[in-house]
């Protein structure tokens, strides 16, 4: 009686492990298609708000923690990290994007464990451009009216971990960009995998494929205008102008990290990461994160863009980033219930850099 059950369990494990390999194969195959690093295509994509990091922990490492990201922030970088939360992770974040531009990023999300090995989550990110004056050719100083673009994306993801070693995930993201009378919308898919090994799970490896989706096109009344009738009639005719399509800024991330633990209370993690961008140059970088009792954390990173030939082509960020976190339990009895406050800064060539602040509540 027990033999068929044992065989079923063994077959199920092999089946799910095969699914993991299939996802790994999917990421590598489509990643090779994404791989380009072609500067000639730079500027041809749109929806670049998908690359703006609203979270302080990932931003402190310059968005290079592909192998070690966890919880809500993994929905931005590597969805496979969702399944490595304890029970639940709730987070909100805000960023003063390139201080001086008056652009703010706001985000919130929740990840919850489902069963023993699964996790489901959702996140929302918005871009606040502030109030922009309306100008016309006849009134270049402004008409007195203002407008504000409405950019946001909503994501739903699922992640599953096998034998506490391999976690995989997939995420669907809806994207909307809108003005008063013109709108563009699209759908993107992210996929990721993380592998953990070592006596204390010291070594971590991760791959994520981001922003693979449908081209977007602007539509709306703003693309319609009136012209005199070609036949000389008394009435004008309405002409619809076709807007050009644009692709999403797809990319492939490959990262690895290793934890050095010493004196029981200290952890030093070193990491490296490679990013292949479809519509810009490739990037490579590394960083380090120090944790004391996992209550006080310092992190710093440096990211370098390859094949930059002159100052004009150099990226907006200088490559330097740094951040810190304070994490403490809410009660002595419930030590797994923790609240964390995170801050990060990324230096930029112009303006005054980007500041991120996040708040985490984990159970």
N, C-alpha and C positions, 0 to 999 in steps of 0.2 A: 504493500500500500504506500509505503514511504518512498520507494524508488521512483515512481512516476512523478511525485511532487518534487523530489530533488532534481530530476531531469528538467522539469519545467522551470525551476528556479535558475538552474545553470543556463538553460537556453535563453531565458529572459535577460540575464546579465550579458551574455554574448550579443544579444540583439541590440540592447541599448548601447553597448560599447561600439558596435558597428555603426549605429546612428551617430555617435561621436566622431568616428573616423570619416563618415560621410560629410558631416558639417565641416570638419577640418579640411577635407578635400574641396568642398564648396568654397570655403574662404580662400584657399590657395589658388584655385582655378580662376575665380572671379577677381581675386586680388591681382593675379598676373594680367588680367584684362584691364584692371584699374591702373596698374603700374604704368607710369609714363614719366613723371617728373619732367614734363616737356614745357619749358618756359615759353615756347611759341604759342601755347594754348592759354597762357595766363590772361585772365580777364574775360574769358569766354563763358565761364560759369556764372551762376547767380545764387541767390539765397545764401549768401556768405554768413548770415547770422547763425547758420548751423555750425560754424567753426568758432563762434564766440563763446568762450567758456564762462558760465556764470557761477561756477563753484570754486570755493577758495582752496579746498584740499588738492584738487587736480591742477588748479591754476598755479599753486605754489611749486609744483614740479613741472610747470610749463606744458601741461597736458601730455605727459610722457609716462604716466603710471599704468600703462596698458596691462601689465602683468599683475598688479597689486590693487587696483581700484576695487572698492566694495560699495554695496548699498545703492542709495539713490544716485550718487555721482557716477556710478558705472553705466547708467543709462545714457550718459553723454559720451563716454569714452570706450567702454567695453562692456556690453550688456551681460556677458558671462559672469561678472562679479556680483550680480544681484543675488544669486543663490547662496552667497557666503555670509549673509547676515544671520544674526542669532534668531530673532523672531520677527522684528519689524524695525524699519528705519524710516524716519520722517525728517525731511530737510527742507529748508528755505535758504535762498541765496540771493545776493544782489551784488552788482559790480558797477563801479564808476568807470565806464569804458573809455580809455584814452582821455584822462582828465583834461578838461578844456573843450571837449566836443559837446558836452551836455547830453551825452547818450548814456542811458542806464540799462543794464540787463537785470531782469528779475526772473526768478525760477523757484519752483516748488515741486516736491514729489514725495511719493510713498512707495516703499517696497515691503512686502509681507511674505513670510514663508507660507507655502502651501504643502501640507503633508510633511514628509521627512526630508525630501531632497529637492523640492521645487520652490520657486519664488515668483510672485507676480508683482508688477509695479507699474506706476504711471508717473509722468512728469509733465510739467507745463513751463514753457519759457516764453517771455515776452521781451520786446525791445522798445524802450521808451525814448523817442527822439525829442521830446519836449514840444513846445509850440513854435512852429516855423512860420515866419511872416509870409503872406501871400504877396508876390510881386508880379507886375505885368510890364510889357514893353512901354506902355504909356505912364506907368507908375512904378518905376524901378525902386523907389524908396519904400514901397509897400502900400497896400490898399487899406490897411488897418485891420484886416482879417488875418486869421492864423489857421494852420492845419497841422495835423500830426499823423504820420504814417502809423499803421497798425500792423506790426509784425509779431506773429506768435507761432509756436509749433507745439503740438500735443503728441505725446508718445505713450505707447503701451508695450510692455515687454514681458517676456517669460524666460526664466533661466532654470537649469536643472544641473545638479551635481551628482557625479557617479563616484561612489566609494571614497568620497572626500578628497579625491585627487583631480579629477577632470570635471570642469563645469562648462556648459555650453549655454548659449542664449540667442534669442532672436527678438527683434524689436521693430514695431511699425510706427512711423511718425507722420502725422499730417502737418502740412506746412501752409501757412496763409500769409500773404503780403497784400495789404489793402490801403488805398487812399480813399478820398471821398467818393470818387466815381470811376475807379479802376481797381481790379483785383486779380491776383494770381494765386493759384493753389496747386499743391502737388503732394505726392506720397513717396516716402523714403523707407528703406529697409536697412537695418543694421544687423550684423551677426558677429558673434565673438566666441572665443574659446580661451580658457585658462587652465594651466596644468601646474599642480603643486606637488613637490616631492621633498625628501630629506627627512632626517630624524625628527626635526621640529618644524617641518614644512618650511624649511629655509629657502629653497629654490623655487622660484615662480617664473612661469613663462606664459605669455599671452599674445593672441592675435585678434585683431578686430577689423572688420570691414564696415565702413560707415558711409551713409548717404548715397546708397544705390537706389535710384528711383526714377520716376517719370519726369520728363522735361516739363518745365512750367512756361506758361504764356499769359501775358496780361490781357484782360478783357474788361470792357466796360464802356460807359458813355463817353469817357474822356477820349476814346479812340474814334469817335464819330464827330464829324464836322460838316458844315453846310457850304456848298459851292453853287455858283449860278448854273442854271440849266444849260447844258451844251447846245440845246436847240433854240436858245434865246427866249425861253418861256418867261412868264411873269413870276414864277415861283422858283425858289431855290431847291436843290436836291441834297439829301443827306448821304454822305460818303463814309463808309467804314474803312478805317485804316488797319491793316494787319500788323500785329506786333510780332517781333521775332521770338522764337522759342529759345530758352536757355537751359543748360544742364545743371544738375546739382553738383556741388564740390565734393565728389567722392574721393575716398582715400583708404589706404591700407596701413595699419599700425602693427608693428612687431616689436615686442619688448620683453625684457628679462630683468629679474631682480634677485638679490640674495640678502638674507637677514643674518647679521652677526649678532649673537646674543651673548652677553657677558655680565657677570656679577648679578645675575638673576633679574635685576630691575632695568637693565639697559638693553636697548636694541639699536643697531645701526644697519640701515638698509641702503645698499648701493644699487643703482639701476641704470639701464641703457635702453634706448628706444630709437627705432627707425620709422619714419613716416614717408610713404610714397603718395604724392598728390597727383591727381589726374590733370589738374589745370594750373599747376604751379610747380616750383622746384621741390625736390625731395629735401627732407630734413633729418638730421641725426643729432642725438644729444644724450646727456646723462645727468644724474642727480643723486642726491643722498637725503635720507630721512633719519633723524635721531629721535628715539622715544624713551622717556623715563617713566617706568611703570605704566606706560600707555596712557598717561594722564597729561603729560607735557610733551609736545612733539614739535620739532623744528625740521624744516625741509628747505631745500634749495636745488635749483637746476639750471642747466645751460643748454640751449638748443641752437644748432647752427644750420643755416640753409645752404645747401650745396650749390656750387657752380654760379655763385654771385660774382659778376665781373666788375661792377663799379658801384658807386654810392647810390646812383639812381635806382638800380635794380635791387638794392638791399631791402630786406623786410622792415616793416614798421617797428617790430620789437627788436631790441638789441640782442636778445637771447638769454638774458639773466632773469631769474625769478627766485622768489623766496617767500616763505610763509611759516605760520605757527598755529598750533591748536592747543586749547585747554579742554580736557575731557575729565569729567568727574561724575561719580555715581550720585543719584538723587537721594538715596537712602542707604543706610548700612545694611539693612535686611535685603533689599533688592539691588545687589551690586551690578546686575546685568542691565539695569535701567540707568542709562547714562545720558548726559547732555554735553554737547561739545560746541565750542565757539571757535571758528576758524577765520584766519586772515591771510591774505597773500598780496604780493605786489609783483608786477612784471614791468621792467624798464622798457622804454620806447625811445626811438630816435627823435621824434617830435612829440608835442604835447607833454604831459607829465606822467605817463605810464598809466597802468590799469590797476585799480584797487578792488579786491574781492572780499566780501564778508559772508560767512555761512553760519547757520545754526542747525545742529543735528540733535535729534532725540531718538535714541535706540533702546530697544527692549530685549 
